Every structure is written in structure tokens, then in C-alpha cells.
Amino acid sequence: MYKNLAALALAACVFSFPTHAQKAEPLKVGFLYVAPVTDAGWVHQHEEGRQAVQAAFGDRVKTSFVENVAEGPDAERVLRDLVATGHKLIFTPSFGYMEPTLKVAKDHPEVKFESITGYKTAPNVATANARYYEGRYLAGIAAGRLSKSNVAGFVAGFPIPEVLQGINAFALGMRSVNPQAQVKVVWLNTWFDPGKERDAAMALIDQGADVLTFNSASTAVMAAAQERGKLAIAYHSDMRKVAPQAQALAVMHVWGDYYQQRTRAVLDGTWKTGNVWGGVKEGMVRVGAFGPGVPKAVQDEVLARQKDIASGKLKPFAGPIADNEGKAVVAKGQALGDEQILNMNFLVAGVQGKIAK
């Protein structure tokens, strides 16, 4: 009996001593994707960003994603599921996720949210976007040099300011080297519908466009250009696998650095809300991945103008600029400020059509 009591006492002493600190649980980081994960496109670039986070922090983080989540109620449901499963940092890279993100964030102040392309912040919601229009201007320069018909086609998602910025910057870049250039637009009113994207591309080619671009989420426009023997400017990512002869160049989005910075801030306890709008200068947007049909002189010109944008020497929305109804919107010697760019609601001269309602 005494032997048993002694053993119990010894055991009690052993278990009362401090044990080595257990390894901290990894930070769960979640990503919502508005379309499926594919080999190229908008979601592909954000998936590369997620992978960069996992590679940078190893077992300190555990990342996951949910793909093909519709904007609206579905997004809110998935966000709540991510919170319920212990995610403490959630990235929501689609404009239509902004309101669901804010709604869920209000109920869960202990979770940090990153609303990518959104503009509304909260104590636990930061926003970030890129100056995509800078890449669009550069792509327009290439299109202006390469087009033989003087007509480019633009397959557009929704008529939000970000899309209008891209259409206008593309047209301004194109007309900076080819004053006769015209840009025809087809509105999809969706971000991802390969069938509609293809149909729009084919219609634009039938209307005389020999260079195409887009801001939808699939590679359908690139494939259509490849099929019809036209040129196309890839968006979001390099798409030469889909259109090896058709791709003129790509406007690429780079999210890895930003995602790593924000994850590190949560891990370090330094995360704060805020609003980031970076572009060529910050490395969030760049052009490259030129195709075989682009002369070196055009490549050099585009890359030189990219350096000018990075240095501030070139501003895509510098005047004089008129809208496509003949009204002056930017005087010579002036340039649009950030607030005006963020609230853009017109189409510049050279763009055919109207803003979809």
C-alpha cells in the first residue's frame, strides 16, 4: 500500500512540473475564389499568391481555398464556414465579396479579413487593389502598333469603375501611337462564362477587331483568337499555353508579396486595417510574356513605357482627354487624381458604345 502511495506521489510530482511549451497551432488562412482554379486567369494568380504564403511560412500556417463561390449569399455562407473552422485570416478576392465580407467581419471581430478589389474597410477588414489600368495602357500601346485594322475588341465583365479604367486606359494607350484606333466593347455582365466569352470574342472579330483583350476570368477569348488567327492580350496571367501564336503579351497580376506581408502581420500581431492600391511601381502589375508575333522594337517600347509609369513620368490618365460623346474630361496639362479614377463613369474617345446599364 505504501509503495502504491509513493508511486502516486511521485507521479503527481512529475505531472506538476512545467512541461515543454507545446508547438503553436498554425494560423489558418482561407481564400475565396469566384471561379474554378485553372491554369491561368484571375483565380490562378490568387492561387499562386496562396501557394506563396504556404511556401514562405511553412508549418506556421495552414492555407486552404474554396473555389467557384458565387458573389452574394453563397459567399457569406462560405465565409461563415471558414470562420467556424478556425480561420483567422481570410482573403476575399472579388468585388462582389465586399458586402458579405463586411457582414461576416462585423460578427467576428477576432478574425482578420482582406477584401481584394473592395473599397470599404472596417476595424478587422482591410482592402487592397491594383492599378490594373497601368498595365492596360501598356497593352494598348502594343495593340496600337500591331493592329492592321485599327480596331481592337474588349470583352468586358461588369461596368464598374475598375473595368472602365481598363477599357479607357487601353484605348488611350492604343491611340497614343495610333490616333485612328477604335475599341469595340461587348459587355458580359458576368466574370466567368467561357461560352459567353467565346461568343463575344467571335462577334468582335466578325466586326473587324484583329486584336482582342478582356477582363473575364477564363481563357476563352485567347482560345478564340488562336482559332481565328488574330492577336490577343492576355489578362491576369500569361496564357501562351492556350494561345501560343495569338498572345501578343500579358498583363499580369502579382499577389504573392502582398499576401505574404499581410500574413506575416497577423503572425507578428502587427496587422492593421488599411487600403493599398499598388501598381507597376509596387510590382503588383506588370506586362511581359510577349508572343512570337511582336517585333522587338514594340517590346522595347512597351517595356520602356512601363519604366516611365513606375517612375511617375508617364500617367495614363493625363490630359487632354475627351469622352466618346465629345465632352472634355481632362484638360491639357492636368491628370486625373486617384478619387476621380476610382469613381470613373465614362468612356473615352475612341471607345465605341455606351456603359451597360
C-alpha positions in Angstrom: 0.0 0.0 0.0 2.7 2.5 1.0 4.6 1.5 -2.2 1.5 2.5 -4.2 1.1 5.7 -2.4 4.7 6.6 -3.0 4.3 5.8 -6.7 1.2 8.0 -6.9 3.1 10.9 -5.1 6.0 10.6 -7.5 3.6 10.7 -10.4 1.9 13.7 -9.0 5.2 15.5 -8.7 6.2 14.6 -12.2 3.0 15.9 -13.7 3.1 19.1 -11.6 6.4 20.2 -13.2 6.1 22.5 -16.2 6.3 20.7 -19.5 8.0 22.0 -22.6 5.9 24.6 -24.4 3.7 22.9 -27.0 4.1 23.9 -30.6 1.8 26.7 -31.5 -1.2 25.8 -33.7 -0.7 27.1 -37.3 -2.5 30.2 -38.4 -5.4 29.1 -40.6 -5.6 31.3 -43.7 -8.6 31.0 -46.1 -9.1 32.1 -49.7 -12.4 32.5 -51.5 -12.3 32.2 -55.3 -15.1 33.4 -57.6 -14.3 30.9 -60.3 -12.7 27.5 -60.5 -8.9 27.1 -60.2 -7.5 26.8 -63.7 -4.0 27.0 -65.3 -4.4 30.8 -66.0 -6.6 33.8 -65.2 -7.7 35.8 -62.2 -8.2 32.9 -59.8 -4.9 31.4 -60.9 -3.0 34.5 -59.9 -4.6 34.5 -56.4 -3.9 30.7 -56.1 -0.2 31.5 -56.8 -0.4 34.0 -54.0 -1.8 31.4 -51.6 0.9 29.0 -52.6 3.5 31.7 -52.0 2.1 32.2 -48.4 2.3 28.5 -47.7 5.8 28.2 -49.1 7.0 31.3 -47.1 5.7 30.3 -43.7 5.7 26.5 -43.8 4.1 24.9 -40.8 3.4 28.2 -39.2 0.3 28.5 -41.4 -2.3 26.2 -42.9 -3.8 27.7 -46.0 -7.0 26.5 -47.8 -9.3 27.7 -50.5 -12.9 27.3 -51.7 -13.3 27.8 -55.4 -16.2 28.7 -57.6 -18.1 30.6 -54.9 -20.8 32.9 -56.3 -20.9 36.5 -55.0 -23.7 37.2 -52.6 -25.4 34.8 -50.2 -23.2 31.9 -51.2 -20.1 33.9 -50.3 -21.5 34.8 -46.9 -22.3 31.1 -46.1 -18.7 30.0 -47.1 -17.2 32.8 -45.1 -19.1 31.8 -42.0 -18.0 28.2 -42.6 -14.3 29.3 -42.7 -14.7 31.2 -39.5 -16.4 28.3 -37.8 -13.5 26.0 -38.8 -10.9 28.3 -37.2 -9.6 30.5 -40.0 -8.2 33.7 -38.5 -7.2 35.4 -41.8 -9.4 35.3 -44.8 -8.8 36.8 -48.3 -11.8 37.5 -50.5 -10.6 38.5 -54.0 -13.7 39.6 -55.9 -15.6 42.9 -55.9 -18.9 41.2 -55.2 -17.5 39.6 -52.0 -17.1 43.1 -50.3 -20.5 43.3 -48.7 -20.6 39.6 -47.5 -17.1 40.1 -46.1 -18.2 43.2 -44.1 -21.3 41.5 -42.8 -19.4 38.4 -41.5 -16.5 40.5 -40.2 -18.9 42.6 -38.1 -20.0 39.4 -36.3 -16.4 38.1 -35.9 -14.1 40.9 -34.7 -11.4 38.3 -33.8 -10.9 37.4 -37.5 -9.0 39.5 -40.0 -10.3 39.9 -43.5 -8.7 41.2 -46.7 -11.2 42.5 -49.2 -9.4 42.4 -52.5 -10.8 44.9 -55.0 -13.3 46.1 -52.4 -13.2 49.7 -51.1 -15.0 49.6 -47.7 -12.8 49.0 -44.6 -13.7 48.1 -41.0 -11.5 47.6 -37.9 -10.9 44.0 -39.0 -11.3 44.5 -42.8 -8.5 45.8 -44.9 -8.8 46.5 -48.7 -6.3 46.1 -51.5 -6.4 46.5 -55.2 -4.0 47.0 -58.1 -3.7 49.7 -60.7 -4.6 47.4 -63.4 -5.2 50.3 -65.7 -1.4 50.9 -65.9 -0.9 47.5 -67.5 -3.9 48.2 -69.8 -2.3 51.4 -71.1 0.9 49.5 -71.9 -1.1 46.7 -73.6 -2.9 49.4 -75.6 0.5 50.7 -76.9 1.3 47.2 -78.2 -2.2 46.9 -79.7 -1.8 50.2 -81.5 1.4 49.1 -83.0 0.2 45.7 -84.0 -3.3 46.2 -85.3 -3.7 46.3 -89.1 -7.5 47.1 -89.0 -7.2 49.8 -86.4 -9.9 48.0 -84.4 -9.4 46.2 -81.1 -12.1 44.3 -79.2 -12.6 44.3 -75.5 -14.7 41.6 -73.8 -15.8 43.3 -70.5 -17.3 41.9 -67.4 -19.4 44.5 -65.5 -19.4 48.3 -65.9 -17.8 49.0 -62.6 -15.1 51.7 -62.3 -12.2 49.2 -62.3 -13.4 47.9 -65.7 -14.0 51.3 -67.2 -10.5 52.3 -66.1 -9.1 49.3 -68.0 -11.1 50.0 -71.2 -10.2 53.7 -71.2 -6.5 53.2 -70.4 -6.3 50.6 -73.2 -7.9 52.9 -75.7 -5.7 55.8 -74.6 -2.6 53.7 -74.9 -3.6 52.4 -78.3 -4.4 55.9 -79.6 -1.2 57.4 -78.2 0.6 55.5 -81.0 -2.3 55.1 -83.5 -4.7 58.1 -83.4 -7.1 56.3 -85.7 -7.6 53.3 -83.4 -11.0 52.3 -82.2 -12.0 49.9 -79.4 -15.2 48.0 -79.6 -16.7 46.6 -76.3 -19.0 43.7 -75.6 -20.5 43.6 -72.1 -20.9 40.1 -70.5 -22.4 41.0 -67.1 -20.6 38.1 -65.6 -17.0 37.4 -64.6 -16.9 33.8 -65.7 -18.8 32.2 -68.5 -16.5 30.7 -71.1 -19.3 30.2 -73.6 -20.3 33.8 -73.5 -16.7 35.0 -73.5 -16.0 33.0 -76.6 -19.2 34.2 -78.4 -18.3 37.8 -77.6 -14.7 37.4 -78.9 -16.1 35.8 -82.1 -18.5 38.7 -82.6 -15.8 41.3 -82.2 -13.6 39.5 -84.7 -16.5 39.5 -87.1 -16.8 43.3 -86.6 -13.2 43.8 -87.7 -11.2 43.5 -84.5 -7.8 42.0 -85.1 -6.5 42.4 -81.5 -8.6 41.3 -78.6 -8.4 41.7 -74.8 -10.8 41.0 -71.9 -11.2 41.1 -68.1 -13.3 38.0 -67.7 -11.9 35.0 -65.7 -11.3 32.3 -68.3 -9.0 31.8 -71.3 -11.9 31.6 -73.8 -11.0 34.9 -75.5 -7.4 33.8 -76.0 -8.6 30.5 -77.5 -10.9 32.2 -79.8 -8.2 34.5 -81.1 -5.9 31.5 -81.6 -8.6 29.7 -83.6 -9.3 32.7 -85.8 -5.7 33.7 -86.4 -5.9 37.0 -84.5 -3.8 38.6 -81.8 -4.9 38.8 -78.2 -3.6 40.4 -75.0 -3.8 38.0 -72.0 -5.1 39.4 -68.8 -4.4 38.3 -65.2 -1.7 35.9 -66.2 0.5 34.5 -69.0 -1.8 32.4 -71.4 0.7 31.3 -74.0 -0.2 27.6 -73.3 -3.7 28.3 -74.6 -2.8 30.7 -77.4 0.9 30.2 -78.3 0.6 32.2 -81.6 -2.2 34.5 -80.6 -0.8 36.0 -77.4 0.8 39.4 -78.1 1.7 40.0 -74.4 0.1 39.5 -71.0 -1.0 42.0 -68.3 -0.1 40.1 -65.2 -1.2 40.5 -61.6 1.2 39.6 -58.8 -0.3 38.9 -55.4 2.3 36.8 -53.6 4.2 39.6 -52.0 1.1 41.4 -50.6 -0.4 38.2 -49.3 2.9 37.3 -47.5 3.1 40.8 -46.0 -0.4 40.6 -44.6 0.0 37.0 -43.3 3.3 38.0 -41.6 1.5 40.9 -39.9 -1.1 38.6 -38.4 1.6 36.2 -37.2 3.5 39.1 -35.7 0.5 40.7 -34.1 1.0 43.9 -36.2 -1.9 43.6 -38.6 -3.9 46.8 -39.0 -6.7 47.7 -41.4 -5.9 49.9 -44.3 -6.2 50.5 -48.0 -3.5 49.5 -50.5 -3.6 50.5 -54.2 -0.4 49.4 -55.9 0.6 49.2 -59.5 3.7 48.9 -61.7 5.9 50.7 -59.2 5.0 48.3 -56.4 5.3 45.2 -58.6 1.6 44.3 -58.3 1.1 44.8 -62.1 3.5 44.1 -64.9 3.5 43.3 -68.6 5.6 40.8 -70.4 5.3 37.3 -71.8 5.5 38.6 -75.4 4.4 36.3 -78.2 6.3 35.4 -81.3 4.4 38.0 -83.5 5.6 41.0 -81.6 8.7 42.8 -83.0 11.5 43.5 -80.6 11.0 47.3 -81.3 7.5 47.1 -80.0 8.6 45.0 -77.0 11.3 47.5 -76.2 8.8 50.4 -76.5 6.3 48.8 -74.1 8.9 48.0 -71.5 10.3 51.5 -71.7 6.9 53.0 -71.1 6.5 50.5 -68.2 9.6 52.1 -66.6 8.1 55.5 -67.2 5.0 54.6 -65.4 7.0 53.2 -62.5 9.0 56.4 -62.2 5.9 58.6 -62.4 7.0 60.1 -65.7 4.0 58.7 -67.6 0.5 59.0 -66.2 -2.1 57.0 -68.3 -4.9 59.5 -67.5 -3.1 62.7 -68.3 -4.9 65.2 -70.5 -6.2 66.2 -72.8 -8.9 63.5 -72.6 -12.4 63.7 -74.1 -15.2 61.2 -73.6 -16.7 59.3 -76.5 -19.5 61.9 -76.7 -17.1 64.7 -77.3 -17.1 66.2 -73.8 -13.7 67.3 -72.4 -13.0 65.4 -69.1 -9.3 66.2 -68.6 -7.6 69.4 -69.7 -4.2 69.5 -71.3 -1.5 69.6 -68.6 -3.8 68.0 -66.0 -4.2 64.4 -64.9 -7.0 62.6 -63.1 -6.4 62.1 -59.3 -7.0 58.8 -57.5 -10.5 59.7 -56.4 -11.5 60.6 -59.9 -10.0 57.4 -61.3 -11.7 55.3 -58.6 -15.1 56.8 -59.5 -14.7 56.7 -63.3 -18.0 56.6 -65.0 -17.3 57.5 -68.7 -15.8 56.0 -71.8 -13.0 57.9 -73.6 -13.0 59.0 -77.3 -12.2 56.0 -79.5 -14.3 53.6 -77.5 -17.4 52.6 -79.4 -20.6 52.0 -77.4 -22.1 53.0 -74.1 -21.7 51.9 -70.5 -24.0 48.9 -69.9 -26.9 49.6 -67.5 
